[in-house]
Structure formats: C-alpha cells, structure tokens
Amino acid sequence: MRSVSLSPNAVESGISTYLFALAPLAAAALWGGLYVVSKWGFDAVPPMTLAFLRVAVGSAALLAIVHVTAPPRQFSRRDLLGFTALGVVVAGSLATQFLGTALTTASQGSLVTVLTPVFTILLGVTVLGERLSGRLVVGIAVATLGTVVVLTGQYDLSDVTGSATAGIGMLLVASATWAAYTVFGKPLIERYSALETATYSCAVAVPVLGALVPLEVAATGTSLWAIEPTPELIVAVLYLGLFGTAAAWYLWYKGMEYVDASVVSAFFFAQPVVGAFFGATLLGESPGSRFVVGGAVMAAGIYLVSTTRSGT
C-alpha cells in the first residue's frame, strides 16, 4: 500500500483555512453578545459617550498588547494617513451605529445591519479588484436568507417601515462605513498585521469620538456627572471595550490575513443569530419558531463561503 503524506505547505494551508473561518466568526459572536450586555444597563450612557468609552478601553488594551508583541515601526507618511483615515472611518461607523440604534427599533436596526456584507462585497470588487465566484455568491445569498428568517421570527417586522427615517439613514451610513473599514484596512493588514492595523486605527478613533462628547452634552443637556457607575454599567463598558472592540476588531481583521474582504464579510450574518441565541439562553427570551431553521440555513451559507478559495 502506498503511503500518502501531506506536505508542510498543505498542512499550513489547511490550518490557515480554519483560522480565517474561526476568527471572523468569533468576532461576530462577540458582537452578538452586545445584545445581552445592553440589558445590563448601559442605556443610561449617552450614545457618543458610550462609543468614546468603548474605543478608549479597547485602544488601551490593544496598545498594551502591541507594545509587548510588535516590533518597533517607522511608518511612512502614506501609512500614517492610512491609519488615520481608518480611525476616522471607524469612529464615524460607531457614532452613526449608536445614534441610529437609539432612534430605531430592534427590527429596523437588525435588518439594516444585514446590508453590511453587501456594501463590503461591492467595495471589495470595485476597490480591491476581488473576484466573486459562483460558490461565494450562492453562499452569501443563502446566509442572507437564513439571517432574515431568524429576524422575522425574532421581531415584528411590521414596524420596519416606520417613521425613524433619520435613524435608518444613520444605520445605513454605519453599515457602509464599517464596510469601508473592512476593505480599506486590507492593504495595511498585508504590510503590517491584523493586530497592528486594528490597534492604530482604534487609537485614532479615540480623540475623534472624544471630540463629539462635549457636542453631545451641549446638544442634549445631559450631565455626565449624573451617570451612576453601577457594577452592571462597568461590566457593560468593559465588555464593549475589551471584547466588542479590542478582541472583535482584531479577529475580524485576522480573517483578512488569509482571504478576501468579500469572503470575510459573510461572517457578519452570524451576529444577529448569535444575539438571538444568547438572548434565549441567558435572558430566557423566546428566539422565535424560525430560529433553528434560519440558523441552519445561515450556517449552510457561511459554510459555502468559508470553503471558497480566495480570489477564485
């Protein structure tokens, strides 16, 4: 019998496939957990202030890790501008996401957010010249269908066409800007790493969002001193910063070290499904009769995407 051995390159390629699949999926799971954390009381914090606290905590954690693990860098002017642009874009994404969420219903926000992979694919094709295979297109279509099935079982979609026009518009901007953060981060990830790109862009977002906090206070008359730092609120902010930002942004970019942005984008569909799962298991909520069917369909779509070869 002839023995069959795998070359080191083949083994490395197989490991890379699993790494890219697990990293963005883990990021989506962490973002799905934000739904549960929101029930712990951080609604008392104004949107811009909450966004600022989120990136401040996340940036501090990422900078500490980079300081220990990354080599000293001399950045070119082009790369400095690139990190700055990414930071401004992701700050805009968080700002419009938080404001849009405050002005819309859960069903409106969830369905609009599903458009993020669509924006990412369009930018990936037009900006990065990525090619869409038939398998990738089918996988994304199936994942979209499964996610919508889950959402229709979780929410009453009769209010999707409500009057929250400004909020829906902001969520559309949030989806488009996150897609831009995903796509335009690719060149910097290739020159540096997922960790460094997530870190430096997050650090830039801190002063950008910090500048919006006084404007929010002036516009709303909110007193930041009136915010009570309850244990639930502290846990919520730490989760947002450490897990929803530092870990999730790194993991999202980590997937892009292996495959195209168009492929990674499909894992975003897992976010509302994971949120519904956590709501059911941790909060005792009913996920809806369509959760299992929709989740299975979404998983099938993500499987098709995850087994698509990048660039083919």
TORVEXTI-209712 format. One record per residue (C-alpha): residue number from 1; residue in one letter; x, y, z. Coordinates in Angstrom, 3 decimals, decimal comma, always signed. Last residue first. Example, Ala and Ser with C-alpha at 12.3 -4.5 7.8 and 13.67 -1.06 7.14 Angstrom:
TORVEXTI-209712
+------+------+----------+----------+----------+
! resi ! resn !        X !        Y !        Z !
+------+------+----------+----------+----------+
!    2 !    S !  +13,670 !   -1,060 !   +7,140 !
!    1 !    A !  +12,300 !   -4,500 !   +7,800 !
+------+------+----------+----------+----------+
//
This chain:
TORVEXTI-209712
+------+------+----------+----------+----------+
! resi ! resn !        X !        Y !        Z !
+------+------+----------+----------+----------+
!  312 !    T !  -11,214 !  +32,424 !   -7,423 !
!  311 !    G !   -9,594 !  +35,189 !   -5,379 !
!  310 !    S !   -9,881 !  +33,409 !   -2,077 !
!  309 !    R !  -10,927 !  +29,779 !   -2,263 !
!  308 !    T !  -14,489 !  +29,257 !   -1,131 !
!  307 !    T !  -14,841 !  +26,797 !   +1,742 !
!  306 !    S !  -15,730 !  +29,542 !   +4,200 !
!  305 !    V !  -18,368 !  +30,934 !   +1,852 !
!  304 !    L !  -20,173 !  +27,627 !   +1,409 !
!  303 !    Y !  -20,003 !  +27,026 !   +5,158 !
!  302 !    I !  -21,365 !  +30,524 !   +5,783 !
!  301 !    G !  -24,360 !  +29,715 !   +3,608 !
!  300 !    A !  -25,008 !  +26,435 !   +5,376 !
!  299 !    A !  -24,762 !  +28,187 !   +8,746 !
!  298 !    M !  -27,339 !  +30,752 !   +7,603 !
!  297 !    V !  -29,724 !  +27,982 !   +6,576 !
!  296 !    A !  -29,264 !  +26,238 !   +9,922 !
!  295 !    G !  -29,809 !  +29,477 !  +11,822 !
!  294 !    G !  -32,954 !  +30,227 !   +9,834 !
!  293 !    V !  -34,428 !  +26,807 !  +10,558 !
!  292 !    V !  -33,492 !  +26,893 !  +14,244 !
!  291 !    F !  -34,625 !  +30,485 !  +14,787 !
!  290 !    R !  -37,881 !  +30,239 !  +12,860 !
!  289 !    S !  -40,033 !  +29,425 !  +15,867 !
!  288 !    G !  -38,946 !  +32,532 !  +17,694 !
!  287 !    P !  -35,956 !  +33,185 !  +19,918 !
!  286 !    S !  -38,048 !  +33,132 !  +23,110 !
!  285 !    E !  -36,217 !  +35,057 !  +25,807 !
!  284 !    G !  -34,786 !  +33,398 !  +28,906 !
!  283 !    L !  -32,104 !  +36,048 !  +29,300 !
!  282 !    L !  -29,010 !  +33,854 !  +29,102 !
!  281 !    T !  -30,031 !  +31,045 !  +26,734 !
!  280 !    A !  -32,651 !  +32,817 !  +24,612 !
!  279 !    G !  -30,945 !  +36,194 !  +24,439 !
!  278 !    F !  -27,638 !  +34,483 !  +23,778 !
!  277 !    F !  -29,145 !  +32,628 !  +20,815 !
!  276 !    A !  -30,837 !  +35,769 !  +19,453 !
!  275 !    G !  -27,540 !  +37,656 !  +19,623 !
!  274 !    V !  -25,746 !  +34,754 !  +17,933 !
!  273 !    V !  -28,241 !  +34,961 !  +15,075 !
!  272 !    P !  -27,908 !  +38,744 !  +14,917 !
!  271 !    Q !  -24,100 !  +38,462 !  +14,584 !
!  270 !    A !  -23,839 !  +35,417 !  +12,313 !
!  269 !    F !  -24,514 !  +37,464 !   +9,190 !
!  268 !    F !  -21,198 !  +39,258 !   +9,707 !
!  267 !    F !  -19,491 !  +36,008 !   +8,740 !
!  266 !    A !  -20,333 !  +36,783 !   +5,108 !
!  265 !    S !  -17,993 !  +39,790 !   +5,126 !
!  264 !    V !  -14,902 !  +37,596 !   +5,483 !
!  263 !    V !  -15,340 !  +36,243 !   +1,963 !
!  262 !    S !  -15,790 !  +39,639 !   +0,327 !
!  261 !    A !  -12,833 !  +41,024 !   +2,299 !
!  260 !    D !  -10,603 !  +38,468 !   +0,592 !
!  259 !    V !   -8,837 !  +35,662 !   +2,441 !
!  258 !    Y !   -5,968 !  +34,804 !   +4,796 !
!  257 !    E !   -4,847 !  +37,988 !   +6,586 !
!  256 !    M !   -8,444 !  +39,135 !   +6,217 !
!  255 !    G !   -9,548 !  +36,687 !   +8,898 !
!  254 !    K !   -7,259 !  +38,453 !  +11,341 !
!  253 !    Y !   -9,021 !  +41,746 !  +10,578 !
!  252 !    W !  -12,228 !  +40,465 !  +12,135 !
!  251 !    L !  -10,318 !  +38,836 !  +14,999 !
!  250 !    Y !   -8,540 !  +42,092 !  +15,813 !
!  249 !    W !  -11,762 !  +44,094 !  +15,682 !
!  248 !    A !  -13,513 !  +41,526 !  +17,894 !
!  247 !    A !  -10,814 !  +41,311 !  +20,564 !
!  246 !    A !  -10,244 !  +45,046 !  +21,062 !
!  245 !    T !  -13,789 !  +46,246 !  +20,273 !
!  244 !    G !  -16,658 !  +44,021 !  +21,418 !
!  243 !    F !  -14,409 !  +42,046 !  +23,779 !
!  242 !    L !  -12,249 !  +44,541 !  +25,659 !
!  241 !    G !  -14,117 !  +47,797 !  +25,043 !
!  240 !    L !  -17,749 !  +46,719 !  +24,859 !
!  239 !    Y !  -17,279 !  +44,099 !  +27,559 !
!  238 !    L !  -15,555 !  +46,633 !  +29,819 !
!  237 !    V !  -18,350 !  +49,143 !  +29,214 !
!  236 !    A !  -21,021 !  +46,562 !  +30,062 !
!  235 !    V !  -19,194 !  +45,337 !  +33,159 !
!  234 !    I !  -18,891 !  +48,917 !  +34,409 !
!  233 !    L !  -22,585 !  +49,540 !  +33,731 !
!  232 !    E !  -23,644 !  +46,415 !  +35,595 !
!  231 !    P !  -21,408 !  +47,297 !  +38,564 !
!  230 !    T !  -23,089 !  +50,718 !  +38,723 !
!  229 !    P !  -21,176 !  +53,815 !  +37,698 !
!  228 !    E !  -24,091 !  +56,273 !  +38,150 !
!  227 !    I !  -24,295 !  +58,786 !  +35,337 !
!  226 !    A !  -25,363 !  +62,155 !  +36,811 !
!  225 !    W !  -21,840 !  +63,557 !  +36,442 !
!  224 !    L !  -22,179 !  +63,176 !  +32,665 !
!  223 !    S !  -24,989 !  +65,714 !  +32,746 !
!  222 !    T !  -27,027 !  +65,607 !  +29,569 !
!  221 !    G !  -28,242 !  +68,889 !  +28,119 !
!  220 !    T !  -28,852 !  +67,135 !  +24,810 !
!  219 !    A !  -26,985 !  +69,420 !  +22,394 !
!  218 !    A !  -24,311 !  +70,607 !  +24,821 !
!  217 !    V !  -23,602 !  +67,115 !  +26,137 !
!  216 !    E !  -23,490 !  +65,688 !  +22,623 !
!  215 !    L !  -21,104 !  +68,419 !  +21,482 !
!  214 !    P !  -18,920 !  +67,788 !  +24,513 !
!  213 !    V !  -18,794 !  +64,047 !  +23,584 !
!  212 !    L !  -18,028 !  +64,569 !  +19,888 !
!  211 !    A !  -14,372 !  +65,483 !  +20,443 !
!  210 !    G !  -13,879 !  +62,208 !  +22,320 !
!  209 !    L !  -15,137 !  +60,317 !  +19,277 !
!  208 !    V !  -12,302 !  +61,674 !  +17,147 !
!  207 !    P !   -9,848 !  +61,538 !  +20,059 !
!  206 !    V !  -10,423 !  +57,761 !  +20,494 !
!  205 !    A !  -10,809 !  +56,804 !  +16,805 !
!  204 !    V !   -7,077 !  +57,283 !  +16,179 !
!  203 !    A !   -6,260 !  +54,633 !  +18,790 !
!  202 !    C !   -8,703 !  +52,203 !  +17,167 !
!  201 !    S !   -6,998 !  +52,665 !  +13,792 !
!  200 !    Y !   -3,614 !  +52,015 !  +15,401 !
!  199 !    T !   -4,738 !  +48,878 !  +17,203 !
!  198 !    A !   -6,790 !  +47,233 !  +14,446 !
!  197 !    T !   -3,936 !  +47,707 !  +11,979 !
!  196 !    E !   -1,366 !  +46,481 !  +14,485 !
!  195 !    L !   -3,272 !  +43,309 !  +15,347 !
!  194 !    A !   -4,208 !  +42,442 !  +11,766 !
!  193 !    S !   -0,596 !  +42,763 !  +10,688 !
!  192 !    Y !   +1,838 !  +45,129 !   +8,970 !
!  191 !    R !   +2,043 !  +45,441 !   +5,185 !
!  190 !    E !   -0,793 !  +42,988 !   +4,424 !
!  189 !    I !   -3,002 !  +44,398 !   +7,181 !
!  188 !    L !   -2,314 !  +47,884 !   +5,831 !
!  187 !    P !   -3,509 !  +46,869 !   +2,354 !
!  186 !    K !   -6,673 !  +45,182 !   +3,766 !
!  185 !    G !   -7,796 !  +48,031 !   +6,025 !
!  184 !    F !   -9,517 !  +49,766 !   +3,136 !
!  183 !    V !  -11,952 !  +46,865 !   +2,770 !
!  182 !    T !  -13,021 !  +46,335 !   +6,368 !
!  181 !    Y !  -13,148 !  +49,993 !   +7,389 !
!  180 !    A !  -15,062 !  +50,733 !   +4,172 !
!  179 !    A !  -17,585 !  +48,003 !   +5,040 !
!  178 !    W !  -17,864 !  +49,517 !   +8,505 !
!  177 !    T !  -18,512 !  +52,873 !   +6,812 !
!  176 !    A !  -21,304 !  +51,456 !   +4,653 !
!  175 !    S !  -23,049 !  +49,732 !   +7,558 !
!  174 !    A !  -22,816 !  +52,797 !   +9,802 !
!  173 !    V !  -24,088 !  +55,017 !   +6,968 !
!  172 !    L !  -27,087 !  +52,716 !   +6,568 !
!  171 !    L !  -27,565 !  +52,835 !  +10,331 !
!  170 !    M !  -27,589 !  +56,625 !  +10,186 !
!  169 !    G !  -30,224 !  +56,613 !   +7,449 !
!  168 !    I !  -32,366 !  +54,211 !   +9,465 !
!  167 !    G !  -32,144 !  +56,550 !  +12,445 !
!  166 !    A !  -33,038 !  +59,624 !  +10,401 !
!  165 !    T !  -36,018 !  +57,882 !   +8,796 !
!  164 !    A !  -37,471 !  +56,595 !  +12,053 !
!  163 !    S !  -41,041 !  +56,935 !  +10,704 !
!  162 !    G !  -41,857 !  +53,257 !  +10,479 !
!  161 !    T !  -41,220 !  +50,973 !   +7,523 !
!  160 !    V !  -39,680 !  +48,283 !   +9,703 !
!  159 !    D !  -42,640 !  +48,458 !  +12,088 !
!  158 !    S !  -44,480 !  +45,434 !  +10,676 !
!  157 !    L !  -41,300 !  +43,428 !  +11,116 !
!  156 !    D !  -42,325 !  +42,026 !  +14,486 !
!  155 !    Y !  -39,015 !  +40,603 !  +15,641 !
!  154 !    Q !  -37,408 !  +37,243 !  +16,453 !
!  153 !    G !  -39,044 !  +35,008 !  +13,857 !
!  152 !    T !  -38,570 !  +37,542 !  +11,066 !
!  151 !    L !  -35,009 !  +38,027 !  +12,270 !
!  150 !    V !  -34,171 !  +34,329 !  +12,025 !
!  149 !    V !  -35,605 !  +34,096 !   +8,506 !
!  148 !    V !  -33,631 !  +37,226 !   +7,523 !
!  147 !    T !  -30,439 !  +35,566 !   +8,745 !
!  146 !    G !  -31,125 !  +32,395 !   +6,782 !
!  145 !    L !  -31,824 !  +34,301 !   +3,573 !
!  144 !    T !  -28,670 !  +36,374 !   +3,896 !
!  143 !    A !  -26,580 !  +33,257 !   +4,542 !
!  142 !    V !  -28,070 !  +31,606 !   +1,430 !
!  141 !    A !  -27,302 !  +34,673 !   -0,713 !
!  140 !    I !  -23,764 !  +34,868 !   +0,707 !
!  139 !    G !  -23,151 !  +31,199 !   -0,051 !
!  138 !    V !  -24,575 !  +31,476 !   -3,563 !
!  137 !    V !  -22,342 !  +34,453 !   -4,366 !
!  136 !    L !  -19,277 !  +32,724 !   -2,913 !
!  135 !    R !  -19,937 !  +29,491 !   -4,799 !
!  134 !    G !  -20,397 !  +31,376 !   -8,071 !
!  133 !    S !  -17,029 !  +33,015 !   -7,618 !
!  132 !    L !  -16,713 !  +36,732 !   -6,982 !
!  131 !    R !  -13,405 !  +38,279 !   -7,969 !
!  130 !    E !  -11,721 !  +40,927 !   -5,843 !
!  129 !    G !  -10,465 !  +44,059 !   -7,586 !
!  128 !    L !   -9,581 !  +45,753 !   -4,300 !
!  127 !    V !  -11,634 !  +48,913 !   -4,787 !
!  126 !    T !  -14,538 !  +47,858 !   -7,037 !
!  125 !    V !  -14,890 !  +44,195 !   -6,038 !
!  124 !    G !  -14,123 !  +44,628 !   -2,360 !
!  123 !    L !  -16,233 !  +47,776 !   -2,216 !
!  122 !    L !  -19,302 !  +45,994 !   -3,582 !
!  121 !    I !  -18,648 !  +42,978 !   -1,358 !
!  120 !    T !  -18,331 !  +45,125 !   +1,748 !
!  119 !    F !  -21,537 !  +47,048 !   +0,984 !
!  118 !    V !  -23,414 !  +43,753 !   +0,668 !
!  117 !    P !  -21,797 !  +42,399 !   +3,829 !
!  116 !    T !  -23,057 !  +45,472 !   +5,751 !
!  115 !    L !  -26,636 !  +45,177 !   +4,443 !
!  114 !    V !  -27,583 !  +42,870 !   +7,331 !
!  113 !    T !  -27,231 !  +45,939 !   +9,573 !
!  112 !    V !  -30,382 !  +47,409 !   +8,007 !
!  111 !    L !  -32,352 !  +44,322 !   +9,034 !
!  110 !    S !  -31,077 !  +44,370 !  +12,602 !
!  109 !    G !  -31,617 !  +48,088 !  +13,142 !
!  108 !    Q !  -35,158 !  +48,095 !  +11,837 !
!  107 !    S !  -36,067 !  +45,050 !  +13,905 !
!  106 !    A !  -34,550 !  +46,491 !  +17,078 !
!  105 !    T !  -36,465 !  +49,748 !  +16,662 !
!  104 !    T !  -34,797 !  +52,944 !  +15,579 !
!  103 !    L !  -33,543 !  +56,249 !  +17,008 !
!  102 !    A !  -31,136 !  +54,941 !  +19,673 !
!  101 !    T !  -29,757 !  +52,366 !  +17,246 !
!  100 !    G !  -29,063 !  +55,093 !  +14,708 !
!   99 !    L !  -27,137 !  +57,140 !  +17,260 !
!   98 !    F !  -25,023 !  +54,152 !  +18,291 !
!   97 !    Q !  -24,387 !  +52,995 !  +14,728 !
!   96 !    T !  -23,800 !  +56,528 !  +13,436 !
!   95 !    A !  -21,109 !  +57,139 !  +16,039 !
!   94 !    L !  -19,565 !  +53,682 !  +15,686 !
!   93 !    S !  -19,255 !  +53,965 !  +11,905 !
!   92 !    G !  -17,947 !  +57,508 !  +12,079 !
!   91 !    A !  -15,265 !  +56,382 !  +14,507 !
!   90 !    V !  -14,487 !  +53,521 !  +12,128 !
!   89 !    V !  -13,983 !  +55,979 !   +9,274 !
!   88 !    V !  -11,871 !  +58,405 !  +11,306 !
!   87 !    G !   -9,647 !  +55,595 !  +12,536 !
!   86 !    L !   -9,266 !  +54,113 !   +9,066 !
!   85 !    A !   -8,296 !  +57,515 !   +7,664 !
!   84 !    T !   -5,694 !  +57,974 !  +10,390 !
!   83 !    F !   -4,246 !  +54,515 !   +9,787 !
!   82 !    G !   -3,961 !  +55,272 !   +6,063 !
!   81 !    L !   -2,521 !  +58,743 !   +6,611 !
!   80 !    L !   +0,169 !  +57,210 !   +8,783 !
!   79 !    D !   +0,707 !  +54,555 !   +6,104 !
!   78 !    R !   +1,212 !  +57,133 !   +3,367 !
!   77 !    R !   +3,561 !  +59,230 !   +5,509 !
!   76 !    S !   +5,704 !  +56,156 !   +6,060 !
!   75 !    F !   +5,713 !  +54,491 !   +9,430 !
!   74 !    Q !   +8,869 !  +53,534 !  +11,282 !
!   73 !    R !   +7,968 !  +50,595 !  +13,472 !
!   72 !    P !   +9,398 !  +48,885 !  +16,552 !
!   71 !    P !   +8,476 !  +45,168 !  +16,606 !
!   70 !    A !   +5,070 !  +44,041 !  +17,856 !
!   69 !    T !   +4,463 !  +41,808 !  +20,890 !
!   68 !    V !   +4,792 !  +43,848 !  +24,080 !
!   67 !    H !   +3,809 !  +47,314 !  +22,863 !
!   66 !    V !   +1,196 !  +45,735 !  +20,587 !
!   65 !    I !   -0,513 !  +44,123 !  +23,587 !
!   64 !    A !   -0,571 !  +47,349 !  +25,607 !
!   63 !    L !   -1,820 !  +49,304 !  +22,579 !
!   62 !    L !   -4,667 !  +46,814 !  +22,100 !
!   61 !    A !   -5,869 !  +47,062 !  +25,707 !
!   60 !    A !   -5,720 !  +50,861 !  +25,802 !
!   59 !    S !   -7,458 !  +51,088 !  +22,423 !
!   58 !    G !  -10,335 !  +48,885 !  +23,545 !
!   57 !    V !  -10,914 !  +50,875 !  +26,727 !
!   56 !    A !  -10,841 !  +54,193 !  +24,856 !
!   55 !    V !  -12,823 !  +52,721 !  +21,949 !
!   54 !    R !  -15,748 !  +51,737 !  +24,176 !
!   53 !    L !  -15,607 !  +54,799 !  +26,398 !
!   52 !    F !  -15,911 !  +57,012 !  +23,305 !
!   51 !    A !  -18,841 !  +54,990 !  +21,934 !
!   50 !    L !  -20,595 !  +55,241 !  +25,289 !
!   49 !    T !  -20,063 !  +58,982 !  +25,421 !
!   48 !    M !  -21,360 !  +59,307 !  +21,894 !
!   47 !    P !  -24,501 !  +57,278 !  +22,661 !
!   46 !    P !  -25,421 !  +58,857 !  +26,045 !
!   45 !    V !  -24,968 !  +56,435 !  +28,984 !
!   44 !    A !  -28,123 !  +55,172 !  +30,729 !
!   43 !    D !  -28,550 !  +52,515 !  +28,041 !
!   42 !    F !  -25,546 !  +50,854 !  +29,693 !
!   41 !    G !  -27,835 !  +48,874 !  +31,975 !
!   40 !    W !  -27,296 !  +45,136 !  +31,875 !
!   39 !    K !  -29,723 !  +44,572 !  +29,009 !
!   38 !    S !  -27,163 !  +46,048 !  +26,627 !
!   37 !    V !  -24,823 !  +43,203 !  +27,609 !
!   36 !    V !  -27,215 !  +40,672 !  +26,093 !
!   35 !    Y !  -27,349 !  +42,465 !  +22,751 !
!   34 !    L !  -23,598 !  +43,037 !  +22,829 !
!   33 !    G !  -23,128 !  +39,259 !  +22,821 !
!   32 !    G !  -23,809 !  +39,197 !  +19,096 !
!   31 !    W !  -20,752 !  +41,391 !  +18,650 !
!   30 !    L !  -18,649 !  +38,748 !  +20,417 !
!   29 !    A !  -20,162 !  +36,021 !  +18,236 !
!   28 !    A !  -19,445 !  +38,043 !  +15,088 !
!   27 !    A !  -15,806 !  +38,362 !  +16,161 !
!   26 !    A !  -15,622 !  +34,604 !  +16,802 !
!   25 !    L !  -16,928 !  +34,003 !  +13,279 !
!   24 !    P !  -14,339 !  +36,454 !  +11,977 !
!   23 !    A !  -11,523 !  +34,409 !  +13,613 !
!   22 !    L !  -12,867 !  +30,862 !  +13,196 !
!   21 !    A !  -13,036 !  +30,865 !   +9,400 !
!   20 !    F !   -9,662 !  +32,528 !   +8,870 !
!   19 !    L !   -8,022 !  +30,162 !  +11,325 !
!   18 !    Y !   -9,644 !  +27,069 !   +9,831 !
!   17 !    T !   -8,395 !  +27,923 !   +6,352 !
!   16 !    S !   -4,958 !  +28,800 !   +7,697 !
!   15 !    I !   -4,673 !  +25,352 !   +9,296 !
!   14 !    G !   -5,410 !  +23,701 !   +5,948 !
!   13 !    S !   -2,865 !  +25,874 !   +4,149 !
!   12 !    E !   -0,220 !  +25,083 !   +6,764 !
!   11 !    V !   -0,857 !  +21,362 !   +6,315 !
!   10 !    A !   -0,594 !  +21,682 !   +2,543 !
!    9 !    N !   +2,592 !  +23,741 !   +2,816 !
!    8 !    P !   +4,130 !  +21,216 !   +5,205 !
!    7 !    S !   +3,497 !  +18,482 !   +2,604 !
!    6 !    L !   +0,925 !  +15,839 !   +3,386 !
!    5 !    S !   +1,956 !  +12,215 !   +3,210 !
!    4 !    V !   +0,275 !   +9,334 !   +1,445 !
!    3 !    S !   +1,584 !   +5,803 !   +1,915 !
!    2 !    R !   +1,382 !   +3,373 !   -0,961 !
!    1 !    M !   +0,000 !   +0,000 !   +0,000 !
+------+------+----------+----------+----------+
//
